[in-house]
């Protein structure tokens, strides 16, 4: 009897491209290795419907982070009044990502976005931009939209919610195709750029092209992008997708980037959190449990603090013995 060797996960890829001389740009992302790593670290597997939505969120977060020039974290959240309490995807400027979700009950396979989050109309989507070089008193920027369209009708796809968000926040038309399963999370973003200003196009002068023709260009390319199916997005490689969709267009592709799964948690961060709780509360946990154990919901790492660790944590660094662990 022979057994097949599992196929190794492919590297994660992000490709940015422009349509020469047209006010249209695009980004295509495929998360393979990093997405498998993220899903595999969970102690309790997510329901397939929640997992797939979280994968779409992660791919969308990477697409949006790649599309802005911002030195900080992009945090994408959906929250609501259904069985999915909260889902979060966070993407750093270096394209490292992490994501997690919390449920408040069973989520059946095939449960829709509205059934998961918007049972009584309380579902929300929030995008937060948290700068690394935030000034004292400066608050992160946050935009929030409901899970309904401008006409109040429920939006059934995460891509539709984000298109609505980008139209409101950036005043730019966007077309998104998102898909995810237990193996891959992927997405395609096509976005209209402002016509005014040659620099906005990054593709040379466009004075010889009529404004109406340029307006039509986005509509044409958007319609082509919308024909991409979830199965194609999850199974085809980047070159094949772009060739099938845009074989008649003149494209300029940029050097690929490599997103990756990475968590920003650390023992030092957990120590600072315990300091924030205060000695009395931490001592109460020690008395009850004999130690403090904190698990990261993003990556599954566990940090254990025994009574000696806690004693050192709450001791002034100047009074600690040489070689003692300190929280910076």
N, C-alpha and C positions, 0 to 999 in steps of 0.2 A: 504494500500500500504506500502510495506516495502522497506527500502533502505539498501544497503550493506555498511558496514563500510570499508573504504579504508584500505588495508593491510599496516601496518607500515613498514617503510624502514628498511632493514637489516643493521647491522653494516658493515663498510668497512673492508675488510680483505686482507692481503698480506701474502702469504705462500712461503717460500724458501725451496728448497730441493736439495739433491744430489743423484746421482746414485752410490751406493756403489762400490768402486774400479774402477770406470770409470771416464774418464776426461770430465764429463758432469754435468752441474748444471742447475737448473731451478727456475723460479719465476712465481707465479700465483697471479694476483690481481683482486679483484672484488670491484668496487666502487659503492655503492648503496645509502646509506644515504647522503654521502658527495656530490655525483654527483647530486642528486636531489636538494640538498640545493644550489649548485652552479648554476644550470640551473634556479631554481625558483627565484633567486635573480635578474635576469636580468629584466630591465624595459621594454625592447623590446625583445621578444623572437627571438632566432636565427632561420634561415631557417633550416629545418631538416638535410639537407646535411652538412651544416656548423656545426651544433650542434653535429652530429655524428662524424665528423672529429675531432672536439675539444675534444670530449670524448675519442676517440682513442689516441689522443695526450696526454691527461691527464693520462690515464692508462699507456701509454708507458713511460711517464716521471717518474711515480712512480716506474715502473719496473727498469728503468735505474738507478735511484737514489738508489734503494735497492741493486743494483748489484755492486756498487762502494763504496769504503771507502773514503768518501769526506766530509769534514766539511764546507759545503757551499751550495748555491742554485744551482740546475740544472734548466736551462731555455731552453725550447724547443720551437723553433719558425719555422713557415713556412710563407713565404711571396712570392708574385708573381705579375703577370701582368693580372690576371683574376678578376672576381667579388669579390673574397676573397682577401682583401688587406693584412691582417696579422692575424695570430692566434698564441697565446702564452699560454704555460702551464709552470708553475713554481712549483718546488717541493723542499721543505726544507729538511735538514738532518733528522728531526723528522717525515718525511713522511706527513707533512701538505702540501696541494696543493691548487692552485688557477689557473684559466684559463680565457681567454677572446678572443674575435675575433672581427675584424673590416671588414665590407664589403663595396664595392663601387657600389652596385647595387643589383638587384634581383638575387638570387641563386635558381634555380628551383630544385624541388625534384628529386633526382636521378642524380644530377650533379656529374661528376667524379672528382677525385683529379686533373687530368690534366686540365679539363675544368675550375675548380675553380682557379687554381694557375699558370698554365703553358701554357697559350694561345699562347704566342709568345716566349716561351723558356726561360723566365726570372725567373721561379720559383726556390726557394732555400729552403733548410732545414738547420737550424743552431742549434747547441747544445752549450750552454755556461755554463761553470763551474765557478761560482763566489765565491771564498773562503771567509768565514766570517773573518778569521784572515789575510786578505790581507795586505801585507807590503806596505809601501809608494812607489808609482811608479809602483807597480805590477799590471799588467793587467789581467783580467779574461781570462781563456783559452776558445777559441772558435773554433769549427770545422764546416765547411760549405760544403755541397754537393749539386749538382743540383738534380732536380727531374727526372733525367735520369740515366740509368744504365751505366756500364763500356763501353758497346757497343753503347751508345748514344740513345738507345731506351727509350721512356717515360715509367716510372714506374707507374702503375695504382693503386697501393695500398700503403698506408702509411707504412705498415709493410715492404714492399720491399725497400722503401727509407731508412728506419732505418737499415735494414739488410746490405744494401750497406754502410751506414755510419759506422756501427760497424766493418765491415770487413776492411774498410780503416783506421779508427782511432785506433782500438784496436787490429787489426790483428787477430781477433777471429771470427770464423764462428758462426752465430746466426740464430735462427729461431723464428719468431714472429707471433703470431696470435692475432689480435686486433678486438674489436667490441664495438659498443656503440649505444644507442638509448636514448630516453628521460628519461628512468628509470635507466639504468645501463651502466657503462663503465667498460670494463674488458680486460685483456690481459694475454697471456702466453708467456714467454721467455725461450727458451732453448739455452744454449751456450756451445760451446766446450771450455775446459780448456787446457792449455799447458800440455803436457805429462811430460816434464822434471820437475823433482822435486816432491818428494812425498808430500810436503806441499801444492802444488797447488791443490791436490785432496781432501784434508780434509777428506779422507775416508780410510786411511790405505795404506799399501804397495800394489803395483801393479806389482811387479817384476815377478810374476808368470803368468802374462797375456801378450801374445805377442803384440808387438806394432801394428801389422796389425789388431788384434782383437779390440784393443782400438780405433783405427781410425774408424773401422766399427761401433763401439758402438754409436758414435755421429750420424752417418748417419742413423742408425736404429731408434734411439730415435727421431731424427729430423723428419723423415718420419712419425712416429706415431703422433707427435705433429701437423704436417701439416694436418692431417685428421680431426682435431677439427673444427667444423663449427661455424659460427658466432652465430647461434641460440643456439647451445649447450653451447657456452661460456657465453652467456647472461642469460641462464635459469637454468643451472645445478649448483649444489653446488660443492665446491672444491673437497671434497672426491670422489664424483661421477666422476668428470672429470679425476682426477688422476688415479682412479681405472680402468676406461674404457680404458684410453690411455696406461697405463704402468703396467697392472696387472701382466705381466711376469717379470718385473724388480724389483730389490731390491733397495728400496729407503730409504733414511734417511731424515725425515722432521724435520724442526726446529720450534721453538715456533712462532706462528703467530704474525704478527705486525698489527697495526691498523692505516692505513692512515686516514686522516680527512681533510675536507675542512677548510681552515683558511686563512684569508687575513692579510697581514702585513701593511695595510694602518692604519693611525692614524691621529688625529687632529694635533699632533706635526709634523708629516712628511709633512702634507699639509702646515703648518705654515712655515716650512723651505723652501718649494718650493716657497711660496709667498715672503719670504725674498730674495730668489734668483732672483725673477723678478725685485725687486727694488721698492722703495716707489712711484716713479712717475707713473709707469705702473699700480700698484695696485690702486692708487688714481684715475686714469683715469677710471678704471673699476667701482669704487665706484660712481664716478660722473655720469656715464652712467646708471648703474643698481641699485645703492643704496646699494649694498652689493656684496660680493664675495661668490659664491657657487661653490664648487668643488665636483663632483661625482666620486667615485671610479669605474672604469670600471670592476674591478674584482669581487667586492662584492655588489655594489649598494649603499654603504653608502654615505651620503651626509654631507659635512662639510660647514657650513655657517659662514662667518666672516662679521659682521656689522662694521660700522665706528669706534665704540669703540674698537672692537677686533683688527682692523687693527692698530689703534693708539697705543694700547698696544704692538702689535707685533713689531712695528718699534721703540719702546721706549727702551732705555738702561735699562736692568733689575734693575740696581741700582737706577734708577729714577722712577720706578713703585711704585704705592701705595701698601701697604701690602695686600696680598690676591689676587693680580692681576694674571691672567693666564699668564704663560710664556711658551715659546717654548724652549725646551732643545736642 
